Amino acid sequence: MTCEPIPFLDLRTPHRELEAELLQVLQEAFRTAGFVGGPMLKDFERDFAEFCSTRYCVGVSSGTDALRFALMAAAVGNGDSVVTVPNTFIATTEAITQAGALPEFVDIDERTYNIDVDKLREYLESKCSPDPRTGRLISRRTGRRLAAIIPVHLYGQMADMDPILALAENHNLVVIEDACQAHGAEYFSERQNRWCKAGSMGHAAAFSFYPGKNLGACGEAGAVTTNDEELARRLQMLRDHGQAKKYFHAFEGYNGRLDSIQAGILRIKLKHLAGWNEKRRLSASLYAQLFASDTQQPAPDTLHSTLDPIVPPYEPLWVKAVYHLYVVRVQERERLQAYLSEHGISTGLHYPVPLHLQKAYENRGFHQGDFPVTERIAKEIISLPMFPDLTVEQQQRVVATVKEFYSMNKNVL
Ligand SMILES: Cc1ncc(COP(=O)(O)O)c(C=O)c1O
């Protein structure tokens, strides 16, 4: 019997289901010739700001531009350093470099795969020193002013924002959330005694609407959210050639606007986002149950033991993750991935090479061993199929095939 392939991500079904509504967006754009700016953009920006519980949303052309513009609007750039994690997509550091700053790294937490706040504190206290004149931190490695932190809410789970924000306040640092994988994720802030949405906690946050994201456009798109009116104003100018009024340019900006058609499409899809995220959360808990049925689970407070063949994602009580990706840690990763592929199951690796070891950064003075947790997990993680329409049968087949692989390979583990 040949089985239907299981895709890593099914982008066709939601578009088939929403086709009639999405076509109306195109018809409206054709009828009004409203391709740039206009009500479609404004309506989406208003709705997405409301979804994120922020005062402002500024639509831009990609998540990378959202990060770059957010840094620039917050006056982070030439001569600065910005600290982030090496376990992220390169867009995070590209934006830092393109804004004129240099990326610095802090290792990740072994269980959440997000920034390790103890290591961030250690970095700020022992790898930076205060400028005797201004009191601002200077990175010892780069000799530059440390201006900002970019916590990345990777795989759909928010970083531990309370201590990050407290450290940033103590050291006068801007916080730009990389929420490109975390639309709708939540964090329980003890400081505020309430649940907070991804994108609402830092000075500004960047979202990507790349098609495969939890909220994806039908092409490239992104947005910045913020509660700061002045920052929002600068973002609106940065994305539009530095102008607030046509042909009056206060500074040189960029052509980084969000297309109206994409904004219209995103607005239709936004109505479904909470439901889609809920389905992803249900699929994640089903995966965890299926893996747990005869796989040893790590106790919540123990680190990955080399005896566990599969370590499912860890979701602390203080977050509601939206599972942009369902990432497990495994042994014999390459062989498992090949076995799944032979059985028609597509998987991904997010990410196989830590940023500090990428060729793009080979001359930046980073070395193997600098960020051991990221380096170790990069060899062990695999992303399993995850999308809102994933069926119970598909999940059962994925888990059964993973288990079959390990039972056939007991002797090598
Ligand atoms: C963590 C992270 N940051 C930034 C980006 C950049 O977004 P975009 O591809 O829309 O430029 C992505 C998108 O893949 C991402 O996953």
The ligand as a MOL file (V3000), in Angstrom:
LIG
                    3D

  0  0  0     0  0            999 V3000
M  V30 BEGIN CTAB
M  V30 COUNTS 16 16 0 0 0
M  V30 BEGIN ATOM
M  V30 1 C 12.9980 34.7210 13.0550 0
M  V30 2 C 12.8320 35.4420 11.7410 0
M  V30 3 N 13.2560 36.7070 11.6420 0
M  V30 4 C 13.1270 37.4110 10.5030 0
M  V30 5 C 12.5490 36.8540 9.3820 0
M  V30 6 C 12.4910 37.6560 8.1080 0
M  V30 7 O 11.2380 37.7560 7.5640 0
M  V30 8 P 11.0520 37.9350 5.9610 0
M  V30 9 O 11.3850 36.6250 5.3440 0
M  V30 10 O 9.6190 38.3090 5.8250 0
M  V30 11 O 11.9680 39.0170 5.5340 0
M  V30 12 C 12.0730 35.5460 9.4470 0
M  V30 13 C 11.4360 34.9340 8.2650 0
M  V30 14 O 11.7140 33.8740 7.8340 0
M  V30 15 C 12.2290 34.8130 10.6480 0
M  V30 16 O 11.8190 33.5470 10.7480 0
M  V30 END ATOM
M  V30 BEGIN BOND
M  V30 1 1 1 2
M  V30 2 1 2 3
M  V30 3 2 2 15
M  V30 4 2 3 4
M  V30 5 1 4 5
M  V30 6 1 5 6
M  V30 7 2 5 12
M  V30 8 1 6 7
M  V30 9 1 7 8
M  V30 10 2 8 9
M  V30 11 1 8 10
M  V30 12 1 8 11
M  V30 13 1 12 13
M  V30 14 1 12 15
M  V30 15 2 13 14
M  V30 16 1 15 16
M  V30 END BOND
M  V30 END CTAB
M  END
